[in-house]
Amino acid sequence: MELTAGSVWMMVSAAMVLLMTPALGLFYGGMTRAKAALNMMMMSFVSVGIVGVVWVLWGYSMSTGDGVLGIVGSPLTSFGLSNIIGSPDLIKAGYSATFAIITVALISGAIADRTKFTAWIVFVPVWITAVYCPIAYMVWGGGLMSAGGAVSNVFGQVIDFAGGTVVEIASGTAALVLVLILGNRHGFGKDPAHRPHNIPFIMLGAGILWFGWFGFNAGAATTVEQAGLIWINTLAAPAAAVISWLATEKIRHGHPTSLGAASGAVAGLVAITPSCANISPLAALGLGLLAGAACAVFVDLKFKFGFDDSLDVVGVHLGGGLIGTLALGFIALPVNGEGGGLLYGGGPQQLIAQTVAVLITMAVSAFGTAVIGLAIHKTVGFRVSHEDEVAGVDRSEHAETAYAFAELALSRFTPFGHHAHTGVRETQHTGHGQPAGHGGTPERLPTPASHAQERQEQDVLV
């Protein structure tokens, strides 16, 4: 079989979506404190490793193929993918794997700064197996909410082109459940240190996410007309959401922020995900405006209700996913002059179908996550100790730091190409022209001033 343009596009799209997970690591890493940045990035990177293995072994099989009661596929149907070698389905398997990877990685942002890395390693494969695969099967794999499924036959065909339920609502619901299980960070809502430490990382991560989202939404396009509509909508909705988020910030807090611009873009991308192939560009602009403003308000609800959604996963992904999925009941385009949302005279059927899909997805994700999360929490423990949280999970979980603050503070390097002599004791030189000691490095004598400088650097940057 010859390699077609459609197959090439799906492979390119899969690579774009895979890049979204390291981008998410940058986005989340910049939003944490400096002493938790590496841990946050690692939670995304290890998700790639774990889910990549799970997907080859049984994940793809459970999300498609022969099903059990329309709920989940059999893990044995395509175990190891051996039976689809030589078929185009391998490309679909790879493409679908990237969706599973980014979905579970999204959850990590809600529990930043306080999670045991080993607990996360246990959570990822179990959640993908017990929660993600059934939802993906029900919506996309021929299950209850797929075309011809029991739910669709009763309530109408659910529309979710790229993952409003499977990715956004499932991950956002799981994030909320884990937040309630782990509890709030020490100093939540009071400690000013709980703020993003690297805004450029956030904006870079958001930009790469937006790039990858074109593959996320348009990778499964079947015609050039559909691909064009998806591409424009994936541009329009987040663009409008950036504007509305910044306007909301200006009205509510007095200043439009860089973090707000990045978050607005992500909120718009989340909202357009389920509807990218089924609404007009004008509707996409309206959806983006709504999602940006609404999610800017949603993220503050954690302070009102007292749950510590560290990096706004619930506010942006659950909130934006609900808006985008339910909006189809109002703005879905008619197909061949029939159906469509309420604004096109299609009646309430589409809104009912979307609402049922939301409720099922939230119920499955909430129940599954609660069982898995509580089991881990009561056994190996999901949360680090108070001392480790205060010291920073980078050190306690990985024995690493993102930034060498102490070394920078004590460095005597100057832009003039020589070393200052303050606080440095010159040592006896050997006959080879190198200072005596380890590696030819001058022995530094820390001074009270240097210790003060180090503490100041750490207080400011951490």
Salt bridges, closest charged atoms under 4 A:
ASP113 OD2 - ARG33 NE 3.09
ASP113 OD2 - ARG185 NH1 3.59
ASP113 OD2 - HIS194 ND1 3.88
GLU168 OE1 - HIS317 ND1 2.78
ASP300 OD2 - ARG252 NH1 2.78
ASP300 OD2 - HIS253 NE2 3.57
ASP308 OD2 - ARG114 NH1 3.92
ASP308 OD2 - ARG185 NE 2.71
ASP312 OD1 - LYS302 NZ 2.77
GLU389 OE1 - HIS186 NE2 3.69
GLU389 OE1 - ARG383 NH2 2.96
GLU426 OE2 - HIS421 ND1 3.18
GLU443 OE1 - ARG425 NH2 2.49
